[in-house]
Amino acid sequence: MAKARGRLAACVPSGGGACCRVDSMVSVDSRGQMVLRKELRERAGIRAGDQLAVVTWESENRVGCISLIRLEELGGMAEKLLAPMMRTVLSREG
């Protein structure tokens, strides 16, 4: 499993123990900005200057889920998710 800053990455599928929950509600202001509560930022280790990728999941042309993923974890996640698929594709071609 991927590690980030000395801890396990919570967003990498692990096959067990991972959970998803509603931590807080956010509002969008007139400028389109949202604020993550301080407690959530602290628990997630998000600091000023950190880069987060915004990932969306769509169904029937509607965005149903928006996630924030640390940029440094995104590459490892993509590799874990895509590597098995690429092995299957390459084995079929060979």
N, C-alpha and C positions, 0 to 999 in steps of 0.2 A: 504494500500500500504506500502511496506517496506520502512524503513528509514535507511540512512547510514550517520553517522557523522552529524546528525541534519538536513539532507535534504532528499527530496524524491529521491528514487532510480530511475534513468531514464530508466533502462533496464527492469523493471518489467512491464509486460503487465497490462495496467490500463483500457483498454476499450475506451480510448479517450484521445486526447491531446498529446499523445506520437508521436514523429516523428523520422525519420532517415534521415541523410544527410551525404554528403561527406564533411569532415572537412579539410582534407589535403591529400597530396600524400606522400608516403614514398618510399624510395629506399632501396634495400637490398645490403649491401656491400659485398666484397669478403669473409668476415668471416661469412656471413649469418646474420649480425646484422642489425636492423632497429632502427631509432630514431623517437620518437614522438616529434613533435614541442613543444617548451616551452609553447606557448599560450594554446595549447590543454591540456597539462599536468596540467597547472594551473587551467584551467576551470573545468577539471575533478577531481581536487584535488589529483592527483597522485604525490606521493613523493618518494624519494629514500627509498628503503626497503619495499615498498608496494608490496603485492602479488596479482597477477592477474591470473585468470584462462583463458586459451586459449581454446575457444569453436569454433568448426567448424561445418558447415552444408554442407552435401554432396548431390549431385544429379548425378545420372548416374556414380557413382564411381569417381566423380571429386569434389574437395573442391571448393565451390562457394562463401563461406563467412567465414571470420575469425573474431571473436569478442573477446574482452578482457573484463572480468567481475571481479570486485573486489571479492576476495575470501570470504570476510565476507558477501557479498550479495548473493553468489551462493546458499547457503543452503536455504535461504528464497525463492529464485526464484524457486528452484527445488520443494519445498513444495507447492508453489502456482500452479505450472504447473502440478505436479503429484497427488496432493490430490484429485481433482475431478475425475481423471481417476481411482484412487484406490477405491474411494467410489463406482463408477459404477461397478468395478470388484467384490468388496465385496458384493454388493447388489445382484448381479447375482448368487453368490455362496450361499447366505443365503436364 
